[in-house]
Amino acid sequence: MDFGIEKSGIIFDIKKFAIHDGPGIRTTIFLKGCPLNCWWCHNPESQNFNPEKYSISKLDQHKSENEDFIGKKMSVIDIFKEIEKDLLFYDESGGGVTFSGGEPLGQPEFLLELLKICKKNEINTTLDTTGHTDSKILDKIKPYVDLFLYDLKFVDNEKHEKYTGVSNYQIINNLTRLSKEGSNIIIRIPIIPGINDDEDEISKMNIFISGLTNIQRIDLLPFHKIGKDKYQKLNMVYRMENTDEPSEDLMEKIKIKFESTGIPVKIGG
């Protein structure tokens, strides 16, 4: 793959003063497009790689500045101009820039250029990723990433294919490689009642995570229905209507189970 050519890409939001997307105060850049189609996705507007015609007044969050489209093309330079406005906050809080999505690795050349310009200006970088990408892409990207927020939804591949639409082969392999090669990683696990909160799946994830190194923390993210209304407005099927949000008691019990790995565990991102 010829990296370094693409100087622009499609984003669907820039969030200022983010405090849950990595250390300190951050600017989070949301790149559009994702190869996964998770049943519980709370940002369905992030899935399509192209701008989508829509009335943004009907969306609750992640609004495009364009009145008729979700997502817009922006250059690396234009995005960096937005990042520069927050440099003071990064310095004071130990923050930086987080690239999220969608799946930012779905626009690898664009992402690489964004990461490079941040590192050139000594800005801390975090990548929020599903890990579903070719290992060659990850090898190009990782030298410029200070912290990976790495999603882990299932270890069981059959369940992963059913509920996300793709195999977890690349996801598991890439996480294992990043761990062995010394990358800093926070594993993020969405807890979806009736889907991945059963004893068997939690046990499989525990065993897998216990074999990894350089894992700074495990974040358990309770399922919520915040994005529900977006599905109807995007003419998409919402498959989680009959799924309840996990109770605090359930989350605490799962937290205790993951603490057996010896890795710090936090409820929430």
C-alpha positions in Angstrom: 0.0 0.0 0.0 1.3 3.4 -1.0 1.0 5.5 2.2 1.4 9.3 2.4 -0.4 10.2 -0.8 -4.0 10.9 0.4 -4.1 14.3 2.2 -7.8 14.4 2.9 -10.5 12.1 4.2 -14.1 11.9 5.4 -14.9 12.8 9.0 -18.3 13.2 10.7 -17.3 15.1 13.8 -14.6 16.9 15.8 -15.3 16.8 19.5 -13.5 19.3 21.7 -12.6 18.9 25.4 -13.1 15.2 25.4 -12.2 13.5 28.7 -13.2 9.9 28.0 -11.1 9.2 24.9 -7.6 8.9 26.5 -5.5 10.8 29.0 -6.2 14.4 29.8 -8.3 16.9 27.8 -8.4 15.8 24.2 -9.7 16.7 20.7 -11.4 13.6 19.2 -11.5 13.3 15.4 -14.2 11.0 14.2 -13.4 9.3 10.8 -16.3 8.0 8.9 -16.7 4.4 7.9 -16.5 1.0 9.6 -16.2 -2.6 8.3 -18.2 -3.8 11.3 -21.9 -3.7 11.7 -22.4 -4.2 15.4 -25.9 -4.8 16.5 -25.5 -2.3 19.4 -23.7 0.5 17.5 -24.7 3.8 19.0 -23.2 5.8 16.1 -24.9 4.2 13.1 -24.1 7.4 11.1 -20.4 6.4 11.3 -20.8 3.1 9.4 -21.0 4.3 5.8 -17.6 5.4 4.4 -19.3 8.1 2.3 -21.1 11.3 3.3 -24.8 10.6 3.6 -27.6 13.0 2.7 -29.6 13.8 5.8 -31.3 16.5 7.8 -28.8 17.0 10.6 -31.4 18.7 12.8 -32.8 15.2 13.5 -29.5 13.8 14.8 -28.7 14.1 18.5 -24.9 14.2 18.3 -21.9 14.0 16.0 -23.5 16.6 13.7 -21.8 17.6 10.4 -21.5 21.3 9.6 -23.1 20.6 6.2 -26.8 21.1 6.4 -27.6 18.2 4.0 -24.9 15.6 4.8 -23.5 13.6 7.6 -19.7 13.6 7.0 -17.6 15.9 5.0 -14.2 15.8 3.3 -11.5 17.7 5.2 -7.8 18.0 4.5 -5.1 17.1 7.0 -4.1 20.8 7.3 -7.6 21.9 8.0 -8.0 19.3 10.7 -4.6 20.3 12.2 -5.7 23.9 12.4 -8.6 22.8 14.6 -6.2 20.7 16.7 -3.8 23.7 17.2 -6.5 25.7 18.9 -6.4 23.3 21.8 -2.7 23.0 22.3 -2.8 24.9 25.6 -5.3 22.4 27.1 -3.1 19.5 26.0 -0.1 20.9 27.7 -1.9 21.7 31.0 -3.8 18.4 31.3 -1.4 15.9 29.6 -4.0 15.4 26.8 -3.7 15.3 23.1 -5.6 14.0 20.0 -7.7 10.9 19.7 -8.7 9.4 16.4 -12.0 7.5 16.5 -14.8 6.5 14.2 -16.3 4.5 12.8 -13.0 2.8 12.3 -10.2 5.2 11.6 -8.0 2.4 10.1 -10.6 2.3 7.3 -8.9 5.4 5.9 -5.3 4.4 6.5 -3.4 6.9 4.3 -5.4 9.8 5.8 -5.0 8.6 9.3 -1.3 8.1 8.9 -0.8 11.7 7.7 -2.8 13.0 10.7 -0.8 11.0 13.1 2.5 12.1 11.5 1.7 15.8 11.8 0.7 15.3 15.4 3.9 13.5 16.3 5.9 16.1 14.4 4.4 18.7 16.7 4.9 16.6 19.8 1.2 16.0 20.4 0.1 12.9 22.3 -1.9 10.5 20.0 -4.5 7.9 20.9 -6.2 5.5 18.4 -9.7 4.2 19.2 -10.0 1.1 17.0 -11.8 -2.2 16.4 -8.4 -3.6 15.3 -10.1 -5.0 12.1 -7.4 -4.2 9.5 -4.5 -5.8 7.7 -1.4 -6.2 9.8 0.6 -4.3 7.2 -1.6 -1.2 7.8 -1.1 -1.5 11.5 2.6 -1.8 11.2 2.7 1.6 9.3 0.4 3.3 11.9 1.7 2.0 15.3 5.0 4.0 15.5 2.9 7.2 15.6 0.4 6.0 18.3 1.0 6.6 22.0 -2.0 4.7 23.2 -4.4 2.2 21.6 -8.0 2.1 22.9 -8.7 -1.4 21.5 -12.2 -2.8 21.3 -12.7 -6.5 22.3 -16.3 -7.7 21.8 -15.9 -11.5 21.7 -13.2 -14.1 21.7 -15.6 -16.6 20.2 -15.4 -16.1 16.4 -18.8 -17.5 15.6 -20.5 -15.0 17.9 -18.4 -12.2 16.6 -19.4 -13.0 13.0 -23.1 -13.1 14.1 -23.2 -9.9 16.0 -20.7 -7.7 14.1 -20.8 -9.2 10.6 -17.1 -9.9 10.4 -14.6 -12.5 11.7 -12.4 -11.5 14.7 -9.4 -13.3 13.2 -7.6 -10.0 12.4 -8.8 -8.4 15.6 -7.3 -11.1 17.9 -4.1 -11.4 15.9 -3.5 -7.6 15.8 -4.1 -7.2 19.5 -1.8 -10.0 20.3 1.0 -8.5 18.0 0.6 -5.0 19.5 0.8 -6.5 23.0 4.0 -8.5 22.2 5.6 -5.5 20.5 5.2 -3.2 23.4 2.4 -0.9 22.4 0.4 0.8 25.2 -3.1 -0.6 25.2 -6.4 -0.1 27.0 -8.9 -2.9 26.2 -12.5 -1.7 25.9 -15.2 -4.3 26.3 -18.8 -3.4 25.6 -21.1 -5.4 28.0 -24.2 -6.4 26.1 -26.8 -8.4 28.1 -27.8 -11.7 26.6 -25.0 -11.4 23.9 -21.5 -11.3 25.5 -22.1 -11.2 29.3 -22.4 -15.0 29.8 -20.0 -17.0 31.9 -18.5 -18.8 28.9 -17.6 -15.7 26.9 -16.3 -13.7 30.0 -14.1 -16.7 30.8 -12.7 -16.9 27.3 -11.9 -13.2 27.3 -10.3 -13.5 30.7 -8.0 -16.3 29.5 -7.1 -14.4 26.4 -6.4 -11.1 28.1 -4.3 -12.9 30.8 -1.9 -14.0 28.1 -1.3 -10.4 26.9 1.3 -7.8 28.1 1.4 -4.0 28.2 -2.3 -3.8 28.9 -2.8 -0.7 31.0 -6.4 -1.2 31.9 -9.6 -2.9 31.0 -12.6 -0.6 30.5 -16.1 -2.2 30.7 -18.6 -0.2 28.7 -22.2 -0.9 29.7 -24.7 -1.1 26.8 -27.0 1.9 26.4 -29.7 2.9 23.9 -28.6 6.5 23.4 -28.3 6.1 19.6 -31.7 4.3 19.2 -33.5 7.2 17.5 -30.9 7.5 14.8 -31.7 4.2 13.3 -35.2 5.1 12.3 -34.0 8.5 10.9 -31.4 6.7 8.9 -33.8 4.0 7.7 -31.8 1.4 9.5 -33.1 -1.6 11.6 -32.5 -1.3 15.3 -31.9 -4.8 16.6 -31.6 -4.0 20.4 -35.1 -2.9 21.2 -35.7 -5.8 23.6 -32.3 -5.6 25.3 -32.1 -3.9 28.7 -29.1 -1.9 29.9 -27.0 -3.9 32.3 -27.6 -3.3 36.0 -24.9 -1.8 38.3 -24.8 -5.2 40.1 -24.1 -7.1 36.9 -21.4 -4.7 35.9 -19.7 -5.0 39.4 -19.8 -8.8 39.1 -18.2 -8.8 35.7 -15.6 -6.3 36.9 -14.6 -8.6 39.7 -14.2 -11.5 37.2 -11.9 -9.4 35.0 -9.9 -8.2 38.0 -8.6 -11.8 38.2 -6.4 -11.0 35.2 -4.4 -8.7 37.6 -5.1 -5.8 35.3 -6.8 -2.7 36.6 -10.5 -2.7 35.6 -12.8 0.3 35.2 -16.5 0.6 34.5 -17.1 3.2 31.8 -14.6 4.7 29.3 
